[in-house]
Amino acid sequence: MQVLLILVAAVLAPLLGLALLLWLAHLEDTLPQDVQRARHRPEPAPILAILVRGAPVRPPVSVPVQRTAPESERLPDVVPGTAVA
């Protein structure tokens, strides 16, 4: 059984090597065409915004001016229990 496997491998190895060389030769022959095909493809325009049809346009949100705190909520300027020099 082992001798049979060695004979099959000995017969198939050169055939597989020849198939590999023919495939690499084909790739080498078609390389200039592939390069030209790749060069002629224009680059797509950059996507700057995605427009959605039928979506309502909302006005920008404005933040109201912050109110001043009433006197009862203001913090004291001096913390009780500390000496003022």
Secondary structure, DSSP 8 states (H G I E B T S, - for coil): -HHHHHHHHHHHHHHHHHHHHHHHHHHHHHHHHHHHHHHTS-----------TT----------------GGG---SS-TT----
